Amino acid sequence: MAKGQTAALDAAKYRRFYEQMVHIREFEEECLRAFQRGGHGIGGYLHLYSGEEAIAVGIIGALDLAAGDCLIGHYRDHAYALAVGSPPGPVMAEICGKYDGCSKGKGGSMHICDAERGFYGGYGIVGGNVPIALGLGWALKYRQQAGVAVCFFGDGSMNQGAFHETLNMAQLYKVPVLFVLENNGYAMGTSIERSHANTDLTDRVGSYAMNRKKIDGQNIITVHEEVSQIVADMKANPAPFFLECDTYRFHGHGAADEAKQTVVYRTKAEIEAAKANRDPIAIAAELLLEAGVITDEDIVRFHDEAVIAAKAAVQFSDDSPVPPADELLKDVYA
Amino acid sequence: MARLRYIDALALALREEMRRDPNVFLIGEEVAQYQGTLELSKGFLEEFGPQRVVDTPISEVGIIGLGIGSAMAGLRPVCEMMRMDFATPAYDQIVQHAAKIRYMFGGQFQVPMVIRGPSGVGLQLSAQHSQAIEVLFAHVPGLKVVVPATPADAKGLMISAIRDNNPVMVFESLRMYFTKPDELEAIQPGLSEVPDDPDFSVPIGKANVLREGKDITLVAYSWMTIQALKAANELAKDGISAEVIDLRSLLPLDMNTVLASIKKTHRAVVIQEQWPLYGCAAEISAQISERAFYDLDTPVLRVTGAFVPMPYAKNLENLAFPTEVDIVAAAKRSLGGK
């Protein structure tokens, strides 16, 4: 942790960030419990964001969504919706395949979105969302709007051709896309070392002559302060930026490999060490307590409220009907 | 009515739509400074400027992705593929993203974009630049696949494609691009005529009975429609009256026009440029069998290309895709030597 980092924090903002991180964590943990319990409608894939909360919260908190800033994600996408302010009930209902889900139950966990709040959705093809982000930024520039489009992706995306075509074009045209690499060390079960010829991923972007930086993605203050400056610069002088956030995912790639992960690709000790030393919520608690932004009572209260909110989201989903059969053929064409 | 070449009709549609709607922009390889590899966008850069006529690197995934995102954000991109063959590197963006975004987000977004470019077999362009891959996309819900045959449809369908709120792929016939109006008029009077009406457009999803007849129905699209018209001329010499239906689009597929025709003629030949297996002629034949079996006097016949990558040598290439001769032969076979 950087010394003196807590000197002049916007207290109200960081209280909100802390609260959001806790709510996202409890939402994700409740998802996992609901998945394991069964009976709520969660099928297929479920990718959890626990351990990476400071990135979504710190970055989205630096955007002016009402003024046209926007974002696009990948399949580990619940947190983006919660961070833009989507009510948790419809997000959970979507994960459970219910009609009150944000995508009417047609998308599921990987395809959460919130058009009204500038979240252009989560996508299931690794790297497939990256070229689309170029278009979101392009539209801002085309309309001469001072905004940024944020593209979240993981280390696996950087080995897709789509990523490299996009970065080249973004820099060529000076499109205001903030490319956010959530480097959690693993593309599914394949580590950086086993999949990148150059394991310095920020360095890999150097060939595109793009502004770039690597930061600690576990520290909410670092993430938010850095990104606030980057976004301000991007709005003053439209151009892309590549930001690597060093992070760690606490769960398996998906809920289904929760047990397998420690057998085939990483150790239990590694996960426990990360939970002990690199938990973004614990790090935030320590920093914000020190700064006097939150109190011990707040920590307990935020946690308890988050647990209740997550359970309420499941209840909202349980109370929601499944999509009616006539929805099957709707929404294919405009 | 003006008599236009197909390429000029396409250019006119693009220019008119870009003048009408500032959200429409053209992006692709060599579209601006080079003015299009076939000079389709000649003068566009001067008229609309570099913001709306955009040269790109050879990066089809990036081009299509840029189109999808900007369309979701409210623009109306026209993404040019130098040839539609080059849409294959972007198959993931088109099939996995553009086509599905509306559905998988429960209707929260729409993707009003056009992906267009020359396509089709022949001209000794060999295996990777000479093919009819539109069926690879016509299988996919969420896309529209448009295949204009005539200059009027090239203009009218392009205008509709640009105004459509869905991802529309327009497979233009390279064989037709530079065909002279006089040549078309010799095949059928009026074939090169394009209405002057500034509000002219052709709705997507309605097939066109290009020539009326009573003995047999020839169903085709794009360049094969022109071959079918030539075949109909030949058949007429033998006293056979062929009806020619131009599908105009494969997705949506207007079967009603086809079925109505078969009710009258009781015989059908379905023609497509290339590979027969699982192709559009197979789909149309199946639907005719399911929906009009008792209207048929003889089985539906297909005329298709050979099941091979396109060869280069002219003599082999000529064997690889159908012509009017094959269509005439199939029609006569259907008619039992009439």
Interface residues (C-beta under 8 A of the other chain):
Chain A: C70 I72 G101 C102 S103 K104 G105 K106 G107 H111 C113 D114 A115 Y120 G121 Y123 I125 G128 V130 P131 I132 A133 L134 G135 L136 G137 W138 A139 L140 Y142 A149 G161 A162 E165 T166 N168 M169 L172 Y173 K330 D331 V332 Y333 A334
Chain B: F25 Q51 V54 T56 P57 S59 V61 G62 I64 G65 L66 G67 I68 G69 S70 A71 M72 A73 G74 L75 P77 P89 D92 Q93 Q96 H97 I101 R102 Y103 M104 F105 G106 G107 Q108 F109 Q110 P112 P141 G142 K144 D164 N165 N166
